Amino acid sequence: MTKPGSIPTASETLTVSSKYQVVLPRRVREALGIRPGQKLQALVIGGRIELVPIVPMRELRGFLPGLDTDVPREDDRE
């Protein structure tokens, strides 16, 4: 998984097929680490389409090193 902030800029032109399909160019796939079969979320924002890779929760484990997970709890919680 590519970490946020370390993603290189990649700009390519895509063509929509008659079946409304597009192919992600190699540079874009490699820049984001997208693999065959990976799910993407399509968002429509301000007249544009954004494709966001869906990352399994298991892969996100430890991506925020140093985060303080010690939170105050109520007395009846343990």
ZIQUIQUI-V727211 format. One record per residue. N is the residue number from 1. RES is the residue in one letter. OMEGA is omega in degrees with one decimal (NA if undefined). Layout:
N_RES_OMEGA + N_RES_OMEGA
This chain:
1_M_176.9 + 2_T_-178.3 + 3_K_177.1 + 4_P_-179.6 + 5_G_179.4 + 6_S_-177.7 + 7_I_177.7 + 8_P_177.4 + 9_T_177.8 + 10_A_179.9 + 11_S_-178.9 + 12_E_175.1 + 13_T_178.5 + 14_L_175.4 + 15_T_177.9 + 16_V_-179.2 + 17_S_178.4 + 18_S_176.7 + 19_K_-180.0 + 20_Y_177.7 + 21_Q_175.6 + 22_V_175.5 + 23_V_177.4 + 24_L_179.3 + 25_P_-177.5 + 26_R_-178.8 + 27_R_-179.8 + 28_V_179.1 + 29_R_-178.1 + 30_E_-179.5 + 31_A_-177.6 + 32_L_-179.8 + 33_G_-179.3 + 34_I_-177.6 + 35_R_176.4 + 36_P_179.1 + 37_G_-179.9 + 38_Q_178.9 + 39_K_174.6 + 40_L_174.3 + 41_Q_179.2 + 42_A_179.1 + 43_L_173.5 + 44_V_-177.0 + 45_I_174.6 + 46_G_177.3 + 47_G_177.7 + 48_R_178.0 + 49_I_173.9 + 50_E_176.5 + 51_L_-176.5 + 52_V_177.7 + 53_P_175.4 + 54_I_-177.4 + 55_V_178.2 + 56_P_-178.3 + 57_M_-179.2 + 58_R_-179.2 + 59_E_-178.6 + 60_L_-178.1 + 61_R_176.7 + 62_G_-177.6 + 63_F_175.6 + 64_L_-178.2 + 65_P_178.2 + 66_G_179.5 + 67_L_-179.8 + 68_D_-179.1 + 69_T_177.7 + 70_D_-177.7 + 71_V_177.1 + 72_P_179.5 + 73_R_176.0 + 74_E_-175.7 + 75_D_-177.4 + 76_D_178.7 + 77_R_175.7 + 78_E_NA
